[in-house]
Amino acid sequence: MESIDLHGLTLDKAKERLEKRLLSADQYGERVVRIIHGQGKHSEVFPVIKSFVRRWLEESVFAQERIASVFRGEDGSPYTTVNPGETVVVLKGK
C-alpha cells in the first residue's frame, strides 16, 4: 500500500504533494493509497489539511475520474485499523 504523508506541510505544499503522489500512484498501478493528514490538533480553529484532503477527494476532477472508494479513518477500512488521522482511497485503475 502506497502512503502519502502530509504531516507538517503548509496547505499549498500538502495540495501539491497529494496531487502529484496520487497521480503517480495511479500511473504506476497502485490501487490502495493511505493518506496521512493528521487529526488537525495543531491547527488553530479546524483541521486544515484533513479538511482539504476530504473535500478534494469529493470534488476534484481526479477524484471523480480515478477514485473508486474513500474510507475515512474514523470509520476504518478493509486495509487499516481505525485512525482519524488518515484517509484511505482505492483507485479505479485502467
C-alpha positions as CSV (number, residue, x, y, z in Angstrom):
1,M,0.0,0.0,0.0
2,E,1.3,3.4,-1.0
3,S,1.4,6.1,1.7
4,I,1.3,9.9,1.3
5,D,2.4,11.7,4.5
6,L,1.2,15.4,4.7
7,H,2.3,16.0,8.3
8,G,4.0,19.3,8.9
9,L,3.3,20.7,5.5
10,T,1.7,24.0,4.6
11,L,-1.7,23.8,2.8
12,D,0.0,24.7,-0.5
13,K,2.7,22.0,-0.1
14,A,0.1,19.5,1.0
15,K,-2.0,20.1,-2.1
16,E,1.0,19.8,-4.4
17,R,2.2,16.6,-2.7
18,L,-1.3,15.0,-2.6
19,E,-2.0,15.6,-6.3
20,K,1.5,14.5,-7.5
21,R,1.6,11.4,-5.4
22,L,-1.9,10.2,-6.2
23,L,-1.3,10.8,-9.9
24,S,2.0,8.9,-9.7
25,A,0.3,6.0,-7.7
26,D,-2.4,5.7,-10.4
27,Q,0.1,5.8,-13.2
28,Y,2.2,3.0,-11.6
29,G,-0.7,0.8,-10.9
30,E,-1.1,1.2,-7.1
31,R,-4.7,0.5,-6.1
32,V,-4.8,1.4,-2.4
33,V,-3.3,4.6,-1.1
34,R,-3.1,5.7,2.6
35,I,-3.2,9.5,3.0
36,I,-1.8,10.6,6.4
37,H,-3.1,14.0,7.2
38,G,-3.2,14.0,10.9
39,Q,-6.1,14.9,13.1
40,G,-5.6,18.7,13.0
41,K,-4.6,19.1,16.6
42,H,-2.0,21.7,15.6
43,S,-4.5,23.8,13.7
44,E,-5.9,26.9,15.4
45,V,-9.6,26.5,14.6
46,F,-10.3,23.4,12.5
47,P,-8.2,20.6,10.9
48,V,-6.9,22.5,7.8
49,I,-5.1,19.7,6.0
50,K,-7.6,17.0,6.9
51,S,-10.5,19.1,5.7
52,F,-8.8,20.0,2.5
53,V,-8.0,16.3,1.7
54,R,-11.5,15.2,2.4
55,R,-13.0,18.0,0.3
56,W,-10.5,17.4,-2.5
57,L,-11.4,13.6,-2.6
58,E,-15.0,14.5,-3.1
59,E,-14.8,17.4,-5.5
60,S,-11.7,17.2,-7.7
61,V,-11.8,16.0,-11.3
62,F,-9.1,13.5,-10.4
63,A,-11.2,12.0,-7.7
64,Q,-14.3,11.8,-9.8
65,E,-12.5,10.1,-12.6
66,R,-10.0,7.9,-10.8
67,I,-11.1,7.1,-7.3
68,A,-13.4,4.1,-6.7
69,S,-13.7,4.3,-2.9
70,V,-12.8,6.6,0.0
71,F,-12.5,5.3,3.6
72,R,-12.5,7.9,6.4
73,G,-10.0,6.9,9.1
74,E,-12.6,7.4,11.8
75,D,-14.6,4.5,10.3
76,G,-11.6,2.3,9.5
77,S,-11.2,0.4,6.2
78,P,-10.6,-3.1,5.0
79,Y,-6.9,-2.2,4.7
80,T,-6.2,-0.4,8.0
81,T,-7.4,0.0,11.6
82,V,-9.4,3.0,12.8
83,N,-7.3,6.1,12.7
84,P,-8.8,9.6,12.5
85,G,-5.5,11.0,11.2
86,E,-5.7,9.2,7.8
87,T,-7.9,8.6,4.8
88,V,-7.6,5.5,2.6
89,V,-8.5,5.6,-1.1
90,V,-8.9,2.9,-3.6
91,L,-8.1,3.9,-7.2
92,K,-10.1,2.6,-10.1
93,G,-7.2,1.6,-12.2
94,K,-7.1,1.4,-16.0
